[in-house]
Amino acid sequence: MQTILGSNGQIGHELARELYKNYTKNIRLVSRNPKKINPTDQVRPADLSSYEQTLASLNGSDIVYFTVGLPMDTELWENQFEIILQNVIKACKSINSKLVYFDNTYMYPKNDVPQTELTEFRPEGRKSTVRARMANMLLNEIKLGTLNCVICRAPEFYGPNKTQSITNTMLFDNVLQHKRLIVPISKTTKRTLIWTPDASRALALIGNTSSTYQQTWHLPCAPSASYNELINITETITHEKYSVFTVKKWLFKLGAIFNSKFRELEELLPRYQYDNIFESNKFQEQFPSFEITTYKQGIQSILTAGQTE
């Protein structure tokens, strides 16, 4: 049995399809209101802030995938995220299950130094601090040898369907809605984005490869590109020219005074001021046959899917 926690999210949804296609038909989906993705899926509603419900939802699992996401609400993260992970760790130990933890890069320094699996944590901001503490929980378990787990880390998403990210919302959603494109902070700094289906395929591959455990892995990404480059690719595909507005940092700060969504994004802004180079060489050397989606392929897929909705 392979169990996905947070199965309603984009990563969990795509992970369920990948597991069913290539690894197992014995899949359990867990969230507050899970829905079947494949014909044979088990669905198990659970509040993961309750240890009893967490344990019951994981019972019988060989591999557990933690793809849980919470809304961008700092207080919610501080009040629930660590408790949820503590419950999952405790339950996995109790049933002797492996744990595959899907992580982000919030805890990394917000500068232009290339990021590897050995990059030190230097969280800036409350949400970043929560994510650092969660990752450190698992690193401590690995150090002590008390849990068979693996950390899989990804940068900002871009992807099809309901993928949620700043880039999807401000760039590609606006292309589909024939609106002016919006770029945060700078059009020329490099960004590393991960195609969400690639992230889920890599999660499944790592989770089902025993030699990957007790380590951190950066999930596979295409080479970094600037927003200018992404816009040029989009214009080549659509044969259109787009109006682009760059939102400077001071405008975000002004918006944060009046808008809670802007306030929640504010601590992430420094990463858009500098080149973001997220390296996935370790994964690519271990799995050389894994095909990474190019930005041209990914953007074409987003636009094609959006036009058919």
Buried (B, 14 or more C-beta within 10 A) or exposed (E): BBBBBBBBBBBBBBBBBBBBEEBBEBBBBBBEEBEEBEEEBBBBEBBBBBBEBBBEBBBEBBBBBBBBBBEBEBEEBBEBBBBBBBBBBEBBBEEEBBBBBBBBBBBBBBEBEEBBBEBEBEBBBBBBBBBBBBBEBBBEBBEEEEBBBBBBBBBBBBBBBEBBBBBBEBBBBBBEEEEEBBBBBBBEBBBBBBBBBBBBBBBBBBBBEEEBBBBBBBBBBBEBBBBBBBBEBBEEBEEEEBEBEBBEBEBBEEBBEEEEEBBBBBBBBBBBBBBBBBBBEBBBEBBEEBEBBBBBBBBBBBBEEBEEE
